[in-house]
Amino acid sequence: MRKLVSSVTAALLLSGCGGGLGGAQSILDKEELVVAVKPDQPGLAERTRDGSFQGFDVDVAAYIAARLGKKVSFVATTSEGREAKLRDGVADMVVATYSISPERKEQVTFAGPYYVSNQDILVRAGYTRIRNVRDLKGRRLCEAQGSISTSRIVEGRQIAAVLVPAKSYGECVDLLRSGAVDAVSTGDLILAGFAARERGAFTVVNAPFTVERYGVALPLGDVAGCEEVNRAITAMYQDGTAATLLDKWFGASGLRLPAFVPEFEGCMP
């Protein structure tokens, strides 16, 4: 708590009321927030037939916007395009299973995380040759464009998997279904969403091996906005909304879902 109070004080001294560092516009100055979400991640964010979006990430973004007293609308993004959506002013926030990393902190300001995910592995139902991350050696592993999940395996753990590129995790799952790859590995909520959508087709190995901290990305330097988003995320867990949303979208998946407020990264660069 002391760290959070210090961050708020520093943000006010640096940015005044509302704006980000260097006088940049803050999300707090806007009446409506445009939020970039994924269009093809079942349970997290998916475009419906009428063009709207639904899922956990969408509900989290709507909750944050409501706590900030803002209207909200949504645009689609890929993993690769998340930074560009903010940089080019297409979106004000990104809530798209966006794992916080030191490299990404140089491009955006992260609030949160709003969820702490364990990286796991998805295989075809009945496929028993992969029981843990070590079994990915020599196997065909899908690599979604713009994601850092596979680098945690190949570079971080020095496991020589054969990487097969794809534009998105939706395409990765299509490749898995067809047998073109042996596994897909990323955050457990992403995998659980696909497994729940096509029950009986896929299995989550349930062998977590890294942690992915999903952040709410804001334009670089928007410290004041970041602090307010952190307050909203705290309220979301404390008032029971987070638990309700996690159960709504993933309760049937068998995942053990957390009910505690994640430890925040801090908004200062």
KEVO-617997 format. One record per residue: x, y, z of N, C-alpha, C, CB in turn; residue in three letters; residue number from 1. Coordinates in steps of 0.1 Angstrom, whole numbers, plus 5000, padded with zeros to 4 digits. Glycine has a CB too. Example, Ala and Ser with C-alpha at 12.3 -4.5 7.8 and 13.67 -1.06 7.14 Angstrom:
2
n_px,n_py,n_pz,ca_px,ca_py,ca_pz,c_px,c_py,c_pz,cb_px,cb_py,cb_pz,res,n
5132,4943,5078,5123,4955,5078,5132,4967,5078,5113,4955,5090,ala,1
5128,4978,5071,5137,4989,5071,5129,5000,5079,5141,4994,5057,ser,2
END
This chain:
269
n_px,n_py,n_pz,ca_px,ca_py,ca_pz,c_px,c_py,c_pz,cb_px,cb_py,cb_pz,res,n
5008,4988,5000,5000,5000,5000,5009,5013,5000,4991,5000,5012,met,1
5020,5012,5008,5029,5024,5008,5034,5027,4994,5040,5022,5018,arg,2
5038,5016,4987,5043,5018,4973,5033,5024,4964,5048,5004,4968,lys,3
5020,5020,4966,5009,5025,4957,5007,5040,4960,4997,5017,4959,leu,4
5007,5044,4973,5005,5058,4977,5016,5066,4971,5004,5059,4992,val,5
5029,5061,4972,5040,5068,4967,5039,5070,4952,5053,5061,4970,ser,6
5034,5060,4945,5033,5061,4930,5022,5072,4926,5029,5048,4924,ser,7
5011,5072,4934,5001,5082,4931,5006,5096,4933,4989,5079,4940,val,8
5014,5098,4945,5019,5111,4947,5029,5115,4936,5026,5111,4961,thr,9
5037,5106,4932,5047,5110,4922,5040,5113,4909,5057,5098,4919,ala,10
5029,5106,4906,5022,5108,4893,5016,5122,4893,5011,5098,4891,ala,11
5010,5126,4905,5004,5139,4906,5014,5150,4904,4996,5141,4919,leu,12
5026,5148,4910,5036,5158,4909,5041,5160,4895,5048,5155,4918,leu,13
5042,5149,4888,5048,5149,4874,5038,5153,4864,5053,5135,4871,leu,14
5025,5150,4866,5015,5152,4855,5004,5162,4858,5009,5139,4852,ser,15
5003,5166,4870,4992,5175,4873,4979,5167,4873,4992,5187,4863,gly,16
4968,5174,4872,4955,5167,4872,4952,5162,4858,4944,5177,4877,cys,17
4952,5149,4857,4947,5143,4844,4958,5138,4835,4939,5153,4837,gly,18
4966,5147,4830,4975,5143,4819,4986,5133,4823,4981,5155,4813,gly,19
4993,5128,4812,5004,5119,4815,5017,5126,4816,5005,5108,4803,gly,20
5028,5119,4815,5041,5125,4816,5043,5135,4804,5052,5115,4817,leu,21
5049,5146,4807,5053,5155,4797,5040,5162,4791,5060,5148,4786,gly,22
5029,5162,4798,5017,5169,4794,5009,5161,4783,5021,5182,4788,gly,23
5013,5149,4781,5006,5141,4771,4991,5138,4776,5013,5127,4768,ala,24
4982,5137,4766,4968,5135,4770,4967,5121,4777,4959,5135,4757,gln,25
4958,5121,4787,4955,5109,4795,4942,5104,4791,4956,5112,4810,ser,26
4940,5091,4793,4926,5086,4791,4916,5092,4800,4926,5070,4794,ile,27
4921,5098,4811,4912,5105,4820,4906,5118,4814,4919,5109,4833,leu,28
4912,5123,4803,4907,5135,4797,4896,5132,4786,4918,5142,4790,asp,29
4893,5119,4784,4884,5115,4773,4870,5111,4779,4890,5103,4766,lys,30
4860,5114,4771,4846,5110,4775,4843,5095,4772,4836,5119,4768,glu,31
4850,5090,4761,4848,5076,4757,4861,5070,4754,4839,5076,4744,glu,32
4862,5058,4759,4875,5050,4757,4873,5040,4746,4879,5043,4770,leu,33
4882,5039,4737,4882,5029,4726,4892,5019,4731,4886,5035,4712,val,34
4887,5006,4732,4896,4996,4738,4898,4985,4727,4889,4989,4750,val,35
4911,4982,4725,4914,4971,4716,4914,4958,4723,4928,4974,4709,ala,36
4907,4948,4717,4906,4934,4722,4908,4925,4710,4892,4932,4729,val,37
4911,4912,4714,4912,4902,4703,4898,4898,4698,4919,4890,4709,lys,38
4897,4895,4685,4885,4890,4679,4883,4875,4679,4883,4896,4666,pro,39
4893,4868,4683,4892,4853,4680,4897,4845,4692,4901,4850,4668,asp,40
4895,4849,4704,4899,4841,4716,4886,4838,4724,4909,4849,4724,gln,41
4881,4826,4722,4868,4823,4729,4870,4824,4744,4864,4808,4726,pro,42
4860,4829,4751,4860,4831,4765,4867,4844,4770,4867,4820,4772,gly,43
4877,4849,4762,4884,4861,4765,4879,4873,4757,4899,4859,4763,leu,44
4879,4872,4744,4874,4882,4736,4872,4876,4722,4884,4894,4735,ala,45
4859,4877,4717,4856,4871,4704,4845,4880,4698,4850,4857,4706,glu,46
4847,4882,4685,4837,4890,4677,4825,4881,4674,4843,4895,4664,arg,47
4813,4886,4677,4800,4879,4675,4795,4882,4661,4790,4883,4685,thr,48
4785,4875,4657,4779,4876,4644,4775,4890,4641,4768,4867,4642,arg,49
4770,4898,4651,4765,4911,4649,4776,4922,4649,4755,4915,4659,asp,50
4789,4917,4651,4800,4926,4650,4804,4931,4664,4797,4938,4642,gly,51
4797,4928,4674,4801,4932,4688,4811,4922,4693,4789,4933,4697,ser,52
4816,4925,4706,4826,4916,4712,4821,4911,4725,4840,4924,4714,phe,53
4825,4899,4729,4822,4893,4741,4833,4885,4747,4809,4885,4740,gln,54
4833,4884,4761,4844,4876,4767,4849,4883,4780,4855,4874,4758,gly,55
4857,4876,4787,4863,4881,4800,4870,4895,4798,4872,4871,4806,phe,56
4879,4896,4788,4886,4908,4786,4877,4920,4782,4896,4907,4774,asp,57
4866,4917,4775,4856,4927,4771,4849,4932,4784,4846,4922,4761,val,58
4845,4923,4792,4838,4926,4805,4847,4934,4814,4833,4914,4812,asp,59
4860,4930,4815,4870,4937,4824,4871,4952,4819,4883,4930,4824,val,60
4873,4953,4806,4874,4967,4800,4862,4975,4803,4877,4966,4785,ala,61
4850,4969,4801,4837,4977,4804,4836,4981,4818,4825,4968,4800,ala,62
4841,4972,4827,4840,4975,4842,4850,4987,4845,4844,4963,4850,tyr,63
4862,4986,4839,4872,4997,4842,4866,5010,4837,4885,4994,4835,ile,64
4861,5010,4825,4855,5022,4819,4844,5028,4828,4850,5020,4805,ala,65
4835,5019,4832,4824,5024,4841,4830,5030,4854,4815,5012,4844,ala,66
4840,5024,4860,4846,5029,4872,4852,5043,4870,4856,5020,4878,arg,67
4857,5045,4858,4863,5058,4854,4853,5068,4849,4873,5056,4844,leu,68
4840,5064,4848,4829,5072,4844,4830,5075,4829,4830,5085,4851,gly,69
4835,5065,4821,4836,5067,4807,4827,5058,4799,4851,5065,4803,lys,70
4823,5062,4787,4817,5053,4778,4828,5044,4772,4809,5061,4767,lys,71
4824,5034,4765,4834,5024,4760,4829,5019,4747,4837,5013,4770,val,72
4839,5017,4738,4836,5010,4725,4849,5001,4722,4834,5020,4713,ser,73
4848,4992,4713,4858,4982,4711,4862,4982,4696,4853,4969,4716,phe,74
4875,4979,4694,4881,4976,4681,4889,4963,4682,4890,4988,4676,val,75
4891,4956,4671,4899,4944,4671,4914,4947,4670,4894,4935,4660,ala,76
4922,4938,4676,4936,4938,4674,4942,4924,4673,4943,4946,4685,thr,77
4953,4923,4667,4961,4911,4668,4972,4912,4678,4967,4907,4654,thr,78
4979,4901,4682,4990,4903,4691,5000,4912,4686,4996,4889,4694,ser,79
5003,4911,4673,5014,4920,4667,5010,4934,4667,5017,4915,4653,glu,80
4997,4937,4666,4993,4951,4664,4989,4959,4676,4981,4951,4655,gly,81
4992,4953,4688,4987,4960,4700,4994,4973,4703,4989,4951,4712,arg,82
5007,4974,4701,5014,4986,4704,5010,4997,4694,5029,4984,4703,glu,83
5008,4993,4681,5005,5002,4670,4991,5009,4673,5005,4995,4657,ala,84
4982,5001,4679,4968,5006,4681,4969,5018,4691,4959,4995,4687,lys,85
4978,5017,4700,4980,5029,4710,4988,5040,4704,4986,5024,4723,leu,86
4999,5036,4697,5008,5046,4691,5001,5055,4681,5020,5039,4685,arg,87
4992,5048,4673,4986,5055,4662,4973,5062,4666,4983,5046,4650,asp,88
4969,5060,4679,4957,5067,4684,4944,5060,4680,4956,5081,4679,gly,89
4945,5047,4675,4933,5040,4671,4926,5035,4684,4937,5028,4663,val,90
4933,5032,4695,4927,5028,4707,4934,5036,4719,4930,5013,4709,ala,91
4926,5037,4730,4930,5044,4742,4936,5034,4752,4919,5052,4748,asp,92
4931,5021,4751,4935,5011,4760,4936,4998,4752,4926,5009,4773,met,93
4944,4989,4757,4945,4975,4751,4943,4965,4762,4958,4973,4744,val,94
4932,4957,4761,4930,4946,4771,4929,4934,4762,4916,4949,4779,val,95
4940,4927,4760,4941,4916,4750,4951,4906,4754,4944,4922,4736,ala,96
4950,4900,4765,4960,4890,4770,4974,4895,4767,4957,4876,4764,thr,97
4977,4907,4771,4989,4914,4768,4999,4912,4780,4986,4929,4765,tyr,98
5008,4902,4779,5017,4899,4789,5027,4911,4792,5024,4886,4787,ser,99
5028,4915,4804,5038,4926,4808,5052,4920,4807,5034,4931,4822,ile,100
5061,4928,4800,5075,4924,4799,5083,4937,4799,5078,4916,4786,ser,101
5096,4937,4803,5104,4949,4803,5105,4955,4789,5118,4945,4808,pro,102
5106,4947,4779,5107,4953,4765,5094,4960,4762,5109,4941,4755,glu,103
5083,4955,4765,5070,4961,4762,5067,4974,4770,5058,4951,4764,arg,104
5073,4974,4782,5072,4986,4790,5079,4998,4784,5078,4984,4804,lys,105
5088,4996,4774,5094,5007,4767,5085,5013,4757,5107,5002,4761,glu,106
5074,5006,4754,5065,5011,4743,5051,5015,4748,5063,5000,4733,gln,107
5047,5010,4760,5034,5013,4765,5035,5014,4780,5023,5002,4761,val,108
5025,5020,4787,5024,5020,4801,5014,5010,4805,5020,5035,4806,thr,109
5018,5001,4814,5009,4990,4818,5003,4993,4832,5017,4977,4819,phe,110
4990,4992,4833,4983,4991,4845,4981,4976,4848,4969,4998,4845,ala,111
4978,4973,4861,4976,4959,4864,4988,4952,4869,4970,4952,4853,gly,112
4988,4938,4868,4980,4930,4859,4965,4929,4864,4986,4917,4857,pro,113
4956,4926,4855,4942,4924,4858,4940,4909,4860,4933,4929,4848,tyr,114
4950,4900,4855,4949,4886,4857,4963,4880,4856,4939,4879,4847,tyr,115
4966,4871,4865,4979,4864,4865,4977,4850,4860,4986,4864,4879,val,116
4982,4847,4848,4979,4835,4841,4992,4826,4842,4975,4837,4827,ser,117
4989,4813,4843,5000,4803,4841,5001,4798,4827,4998,4791,4851,asn,118
5013,4798,4821,5015,4793,4808,5013,4777,4808,5028,4797,4802,gln,119
5006,4772,4799,5003,4758,4799,5004,4753,4784,4989,4754,4805,asp,120
4999,4741,4782,5000,4735,4768,4987,4729,4764,5011,4724,4768,ile,121
4983,4731,4752,4971,4725,4746,4975,4715,4736,4962,4736,4740,leu,122
4968,4703,4737,4971,4692,4727,4957,4687,4722,4980,4681,4733,val,123
4958,4679,4712,4946,4672,4707,4942,4661,4718,4948,4665,4693,arg,124
4929,4660,4720,4924,4650,4729,4929,4636,4726,4908,4650,4729,ala,125
4934,4629,4736,4940,4616,4734,4955,4616,4730,4932,4609,4723,gly,126
4960,4627,4728,4975,4628,4725,4983,4628,4738,4978,4641,4716,tyr,127
4990,4618,4741,4996,4616,4754,5012,4617,4753,4993,4602,4759,thr,128
5017,4621,4742,5032,4622,4741,5037,4635,4748,5036,4622,4727,arg,129
5029,4645,4750,5033,4657,4757,5026,4658,4770,5029,4669,4748,ile,130
5034,4657,4781,5028,4657,4795,5034,4669,4802,5032,4644,4802,arg,131
5044,4675,4797,5050,4687,4804,5058,4695,4794,5059,4683,4816,asn,132
5064,4706,4798,5071,4715,4788,5083,4708,4782,5075,4727,4795,val,133
5090,4699,4790,5102,4692,4785,5098,4683,4773,5108,4684,4796,arg,134
5086,4678,4772,5082,4669,4761,5080,4677,4748,5069,4662,4765,asp,135
5081,4690,4748,5080,4698,4736,5092,4697,4727,5077,4712,4739,leu,136
5103,4691,4733,5115,4690,4725,5113,4682,4712,5127,4684,4734,lys,137
5116,4688,4701,5114,4681,4688,5100,4681,4683,5119,4667,4689,gly,138
5091,4686,4691,5077,4686,4686,5074,4699,4679,5067,4685,4699,arg,139
5063,4699,4671,5059,4710,4663,5050,4719,4672,5051,4706,4650,arg,140
5055,4731,4675,5049,4740,4684,5044,4753,4676,5058,4744,4696,leu,141
5032,4756,4677,5027,4768,4670,5032,4781,4677,5011,4768,4670,cys,142
5036,4790,4668,5040,4803,4673,5031,4814,4667,5055,4806,4669,glu,143
5023,4820,4676,5014,4831,4672,5022,4844,4670,5003,4833,4682,ala,144
5019,4850,4659,5027,4862,4655,5025,4873,4666,5022,4868,4642,gln,145
5036,4879,4671,5035,4890,4681,5035,4885,4695,5023,4898,4678,gly,146
5034,4872,4697,5033,4866,4711,5047,4863,4716,5024,4854,4712,ser,147
5049,4863,4729,5062,4860,4735,5062,4846,4742,5067,4871,4744,ile,148
5051,4839,4741,5050,4827,4748,5060,4816,4743,5035,4821,4746,ser,149
5061,4815,4730,5071,4804,4726,5085,4808,4729,5069,4803,4710,thr,150
5089,4821,4730,5102,4824,4733,5106,4820,4747,5105,4839,4731,ser,151
5096,4819,4756,5098,4815,4770,5102,4800,4770,5086,4817,4778,arg,152
5098,4793,4760,5101,4779,4759,5114,4777,4752,5090,4771,4751,ile,153
5116,4782,4740,5127,4780,4732,5140,4787,4737,5125,4784,4717,val,154
5138,4800,4741,5149,4808,4746,5151,4807,4761,5148,4822,4742,glu,155
5140,4808,4768,5140,4808,4782,5144,4795,4788,5127,4812,4788,gly,156
5139,4784,4783,5141,4771,4788,5150,4762,4779,5128,4764,4791,arg,157
5155,4768,4768,5164,4761,4759,5158,4748,4754,5177,4759,4766,gln,158
5146,4747,4751,5139,4735,4746,5138,4737,4731,5125,4733,4753,ile,159
5143,4727,4724,5144,4729,4709,5131,4723,4702,5156,4721,4703,ala,160
5121,4731,4704,5108,4728,4697,5109,4733,4682,5096,4734,4704,ala,161
5101,4727,4674,5101,4731,4660,5089,4741,4658,5099,4719,4650,val,162
5092,4754,4656,5082,4764,4656,5075,4765,4642,5088,4778,4660,leu,163
5062,4765,4643,5054,4767,4631,5046,4780,4632,5044,4754,4629,val,164
5048,4790,4624,5042,4803,4625,5027,4803,4622,5050,4813,4617,pro,165
5020,4812,4629,5006,4814,4626,5003,4829,4629,4997,4805,4634,ala,166
4992,4834,4623,4989,4848,4625,4982,4851,4639,4980,4853,4614,lys,167
4976,4841,4645,4969,4842,4657,4967,4829,4664,4955,4849,4655,ser,168
4963,4829,4677,4960,4817,4684,4948,4809,4678,4958,4820,4699,tyr,169
4939,4817,4672,4928,4810,4665,4933,4801,4654,4918,4820,4660,gly,170
4943,4807,4646,4949,4799,4636,4958,4788,4641,4958,4808,4627,glu,171
4964,4790,4653,4972,4779,4659,4963,4767,4662,4979,4785,4672,cys,172
4951,4770,4668,4942,4759,4671,4937,4752,4659,4930,4765,4679,val,173
4935,4759,4648,4931,4753,4635,4942,4743,4631,4929,4764,4624,asp,174
4955,4748,4632,4966,4739,4629,4967,4727,4638,4979,4747,4629,leu,175
4964,4729,4650,4964,4718,4660,4953,4708,4656,4962,4723,4674,leu,176
4941,4713,4653,4930,4704,4650,4933,4696,4637,4918,4712,4647,arg,177
4940,4701,4628,4943,4695,4615,4955,4685,4617,4946,4705,4604,ser,178
4963,4686,4628,4975,4678,4629,4987,4684,4624,4973,4665,4623,gly,179
4987,4697,4619,4998,4703,4614,5008,4707,4625,4994,4716,4606,ala,180
5004,4709,4637,5012,4711,4649,5009,4701,4659,5012,4725,4654,val,181
5018,4699,4669,5015,4689,4680,5010,4696,4692,5028,4682,4683,asp,182
5013,4709,4694,5009,4716,4706,5008,4731,4704,5019,4713,4717,ala,183
5000,4738,4712,4999,4752,4713,5002,4756,4728,4985,4758,4709,val,184
5011,4765,4730,5014,4769,4744,5013,4784,4746,5028,4764,4748,ser,185
5005,4788,4756,5004,4802,4760,4996,4802,4774,4996,4810,4749,thr,186
4991,4813,4777,4984,4815,4790,4972,4805,4791,4979,4829,4792,gly,187
4969,4801,4803,4959,4790,4806,4945,4795,4802,4959,4786,4820,asp,188
4942,4808,4804,4928,4812,4800,4926,4811,4785,4926,4827,4805,leu,189
4936,4815,4777,4935,4814,4763,4932,4799,4759,4948,4819,4756,ile,190
4940,4790,4764,4938,4776,4761,4925,4771,4766,4950,4768,4767,leu,191
4921,4775,4778,4908,4770,4784,4896,4774,4775,4907,4775,4798,ala,192
4897,4787,4770,4887,4792,4762,4884,4783,4749,4889,4806,4758,gly,193
4895,4779,4743,4894,4771,4731,4889,4757,4735,4907,4770,4723,phe,194
4895,4751,4746,4890,4738,4750,4876,4738,4753,4899,4733,4762,ala,195
4871,4748,4760,4857,4749,4764,4847,4750,4752,4854,4760,4774,ala,196
4852,4758,4742,4844,4760,4730,4842,4747,4722,4850,4770,4721,arg,197
4852,4738,4722,4852,4726,4714,4854,4714,4723,4862,4726,4702,glu,198
4845,4712,4732,4847,4702,4742,4849,4688,4736,4834,4701,4751,arg,199
4859,4681,4741,4862,4668,4736,4873,4668,4725,4850,4662,4731,gly,200
4875,4680,4719,4885,4680,4708,4899,4683,4713,4881,4691,4698,ala,201
4901,4690,4724,4914,4694,4729,4915,4691,4744,4917,4708,4726,phe,202
4927,4690,4749,4930,4688,4763,4941,4698,4767,4934,4674,4766,thr,203
4938,4705,4778,4949,4713,4785,4957,4703,4793,4943,4725,4794,val,204
4970,4703,4791,4979,4694,4798,4979,4696,4813,4993,4695,4792,val,205
4976,4708,4818,4976,4711,4832,4990,4708,4838,4966,4703,4839,asn,206
5000,4714,4831,5014,4714,4836,5020,4728,4835,5023,4703,4828,ala,207
5015,4737,4843,5020,4751,4842,5035,4752,4845,5012,4760,4852,pro,208
5041,4761,4837,5056,4763,4839,5061,4777,4839,5062,4755,4828,phe,209
5053,4787,4835,5057,4801,4837,5044,4809,4841,5063,4806,4824,thr,210
5047,4821,4844,5036,4830,4848,5035,4841,4837,5038,4836,4862,val,211
5023,4844,4833,5021,4856,4824,5011,4865,4831,5015,4851,4810,glu,212
5016,4878,4832,5008,4888,4839,5002,4897,4829,5018,4897,4849,arg,213
4989,4896,4827,4981,4903,4817,4978,4917,4822,4968,4896,4814,tyr,214
4984,4927,4814,4982,4941,4818,4972,4948,4809,4995,4948,4817,gly,215
4968,4959,4814,4960,4969,4807,4969,4979,4801,4948,4976,4815,val,216
4971,4980,4788,4981,4989,4782,4975,5002,4779,4987,4982,4769,ala,217
4982,5013,4782,4978,5027,4780,4989,5033,4772,4975,5035,4793,leu,218
4987,5044,4765,4998,5051,4758,5009,5054,4768,4992,5064,4752,pro,219
5021,5053,4762,5033,5055,4770,5033,5068,4778,5046,5054,4762,leu,220
5035,5068,4791,5036,5080,4799,5023,5084,4806,5040,5091,4790,gly,221
5012,5077,4804,4999,5080,4810,4999,5074,4824,4987,5076,4802,asp,222
5007,5080,4833,5008,5075,4847,4995,5078,4855,5020,5082,4854,val,223
4989,5089,4853,4977,5092,4861,4966,5083,4857,4972,5107,4858,ala,224
4964,5080,4844,4954,5071,4839,4957,5057,4844,4954,5071,4824,gly,225
4970,5053,4845,4974,5040,4850,4970,5038,4864,4989,5038,4848,cys,226
4972,5048,4872,4969,5047,4886,4954,5045,4888,4973,5059,4894,glu,227
4946,5052,4880,4931,5051,4882,4926,5037,4877,4924,5062,4874,glu,228
4933,5032,4867,4929,5018,4862,4933,5008,4873,4936,5015,4849,val,229
4944,5010,4880,4947,5001,4890,4937,5001,4902,4961,5004,4896,asn,230
4932,5013,4905,4921,5014,4915,4909,5006,4910,4918,5029,4918,arg,231
4906,5007,4898,4894,5000,4892,4896,4985,4893,4891,5005,4878,ala,232
4908,4980,4890,4911,4966,4890,4910,4961,4905,4925,4963,4884,ile,233
4915,4969,4914,4914,4965,4928,4899,4964,4932,4921,4976,4937,thr,234
4891,4973,4928,4877,4973,4932,4870,4961,4925,4870,4986,4927,ala,235
4874,4957,4913,4868,4946,4906,4870,4933,4914,4874,4945,4892,met,236
4882,4931,4920,4884,4919,4928,4878,4920,4942,4899,4917,4930,tyr,237
4878,4932,4948,4873,4933,4961,4857,4932,4962,4877,4947,4967,gln,238
4851,4937,4951,4836,4936,4951,4830,4923,4946,4830,4948,4944,asp,239
4839,4914,4942,4835,4901,4937,4832,4900,4922,4822,4897,4944,gly,240
4834,4911,4915,4831,4911,4901,4841,4902,4893,4832,4925,4895,thr,241
4854,4902,4897,4864,4894,4890,4861,4879,4892,4878,4897,4896,ala,242
4857,4875,4904,4854,4861,4906,4841,4857,4898,4851,4858,4921,ala,243
4832,4866,4897,4819,4863,4889,4822,4862,4875,4809,4874,4892,thr,244
4831,4871,4869,4834,4870,4855,4843,4858,4852,4841,4883,4851,leu,245
4852,4855,4860,4860,4843,4858,4852,4830,4857,4872,4842,4868,leu,246
4843,4829,4867,4834,4818,4867,4825,4817,4855,4826,4817,4880,asp,247
4820,4829,4851,4811,4830,4839,4817,4824,4827,4807,4845,4837,lys,248
4830,4828,4824,4836,4825,4812,4845,4812,4812,4845,4836,4807,trp,249
4849,4808,4824,4859,4797,4825,4855,4787,4836,4873,4802,4827,phe,250
4844,4789,4843,4841,4780,4854,4840,4765,4849,4828,4784,4860,gly,251
4836,4763,4837,4834,4749,4832,4847,4743,4827,4823,4749,4822,ala,252
4858,4750,4827,4870,4745,4821,4878,4736,4831,4878,4757,4817,ser,253
4875,4737,4844,4883,4729,4853,4895,4737,4859,4887,4717,4847,gly,254
4898,4749,4854,4909,4757,4859,4906,4761,4873,4912,4769,4850,leu,255
4917,4762,4881,4916,4768,4895,4917,4783,4893,4927,4762,4905,arg,256
4906,4790,4896,4906,4804,4893,4909,4813,4905,4892,4808,4887,leu,257
4918,4822,4905,4922,4831,4916,4911,4841,4920,4935,4838,4914,pro,258
4910,4844,4933,4901,4854,4937,4907,4866,4945,4890,4847,4947,ala,259
4921,4866,4944,4928,4877,4951,4933,4888,4941,4940,4871,4958,phe,260
4935,4899,4947,4939,4911,4938,4954,4908,4934,4938,4924,4946,val,261
4957,4908,4921,4971,4906,4917,4980,4917,4922,4972,4906,4901,pro,262
4992,4914,4924,5002,4924,4928,5006,4933,4916,5015,4917,4934,glu,263
5004,4946,4917,5006,4955,4906,5021,4957,4903,4999,4968,4908,phe,264
5024,4960,4890,5037,4963,4886,5042,4977,4891,5039,4962,4871,glu,265
5032,4987,4892,5036,5001,4894,5036,5008,4881,5049,5002,4901,gly,266
5031,5021,4881,5029,5028,4869,5041,5037,4864,5017,5037,4871,cys,267
5050,5039,4873,5061,5048,4870,5071,5041,4860,5069,5053,4882,met,268
5076,5048,4850,5086,5042,4841,5099,5038,4848,5089,5051,4829,pro,269
END
